[in-house]
Amino acid sequence: MSNRKHSRSEYFEGLREKQQNTVWPNLFVNSRALDAFLLRGSVKPSLVQRMAAWLMGIGFLILSVTFALLAEEQRSPVIGATSALLFLLGIKIFSNGFRKRKPIPHAEN
């Protein structure tokens, strides 16, 4: 019985540790890491990270097309500028789904 109680407490302790990144302040740290990846990219992103960047980038591109159609219909330059910014952001996030080359260190003379 003691062994069973011990394994149960270990199980719940493991669950608490896994859930630490879903509560404040660890949530803020994870959110910041995601923002940094989406805006700066990574040298070696995982497949899940790459797919997330591609999907979010496509989402922003679709949103930009929607705003462009709305801007044309409303004849609004503000909505048109918003569409252009969303398009650029979508391209940036989508391109971060691809691997970046590692910078080559330059030899000093």
C-alpha positions in Angstrom: 0.0 0.0 0.0 2.8 2.4 0.9 4.5 1.8 -2.5 1.2 2.5 -4.3 0.7 5.8 -2.4 4.3 6.8 -3.2 3.9 6.1 -6.9 0.6 8.1 -6.9 2.3 11.1 -5.2 5.2 10.9 -7.7 2.6 10.9 -10.5 0.8 14.0 -9.2 4.1 15.7 -8.7 5.1 15.0 -12.3 1.8 16.5 -13.4 2.4 19.6 -11.4 5.8 20.1 -13.0 4.4 19.6 -16.5 1.7 22.2 -15.9 4.0 24.9 -14.5 4.4 26.4 -18.0 0.6 27.1 -18.2 0.3 29.4 -15.1 1.7 32.8 -14.4 4.7 33.7 -14.5 5.9 30.8 -16.6 3.2 31.4 -19.1 4.8 34.8 -19.8 8.2 33.3 -20.4 6.7 30.7 -22.9 4.7 33.4 -24.7 7.8 35.5 -25.0 9.8 32.6 -26.5 7.0 32.0 -29.0 6.9 35.7 -30.0 10.7 35.7 -30.5 10.6 32.6 -32.7 7.7 33.9 -34.8 9.4 37.3 -35.4 13.1 36.3 -35.5 13.1 32.7 -36.6 15.4 29.9 -35.5 18.4 28.1 -36.9 16.9 24.7 -36.2 13.1 24.8 -35.5 11.2 21.6 -34.8 8.6 20.3 -37.2 5.8 21.5 -35.0 7.3 25.0 -34.7 7.7 25.2 -38.5 4.1 24.1 -39.1 2.8 26.6 -36.6 4.8 29.4 -38.3 3.5 28.4 -41.7 -0.1 28.2 -40.5 0.0 31.5 -38.6 1.7 33.1 -41.6 -1.0 31.8 -44.0 -3.6 33.1 -41.5 -2.1 36.6 -41.6 -1.9 36.5 -45.4 -5.6 35.5 -45.7 -6.5 38.3 -43.2 -4.5 40.8 -45.3 -6.4 39.7 -48.5 -9.7 40.2 -46.6 -8.6 43.6 -45.5 -7.5 44.5 -49.0 -10.9 43.6 -50.4 -12.6 45.6 -47.7 -10.3 48.6 -48.3 -11.2 48.5 -52.0 -14.9 48.3 -51.2 -14.7 51.1 -48.6 -12.1 53.2 -50.5 -10.2 53.5 -47.2 -6.4 54.1 -47.3 -6.2 53.2 -43.6 -7.6 49.8 -44.1 -5.4 49.4 -47.2 -2.3 50.3 -45.1 -3.4 47.8 -42.5 -3.7 45.2 -45.2 -0.2 45.9 -46.4 1.2 45.6 -42.9 -0.6 42.3 -42.3 0.7 41.0 -45.6 4.3 41.8 -44.6 3.8 40.3 -41.2 2.4 37.2 -42.8 5.3 36.8 -45.1 7.8 37.3 -42.2 6.1 34.7 -40.0 5.7 32.3 -42.9 9.4 32.6 -43.9 10.4 31.9 -40.3 9.0 28.5 -40.7 12.0 27.6 -42.8 15.5 26.9 -41.3 17.9 29.7 -41.2 21.5 29.3 -42.1 24.0 29.5 -39.3 26.1 32.6 -39.4 29.7 31.9 -40.6 32.3 33.2 -38.2 34.7 35.5 -39.9 38.4 35.0 -39.3 40.2 38.0 -37.9 43.4 39.1 -39.5 
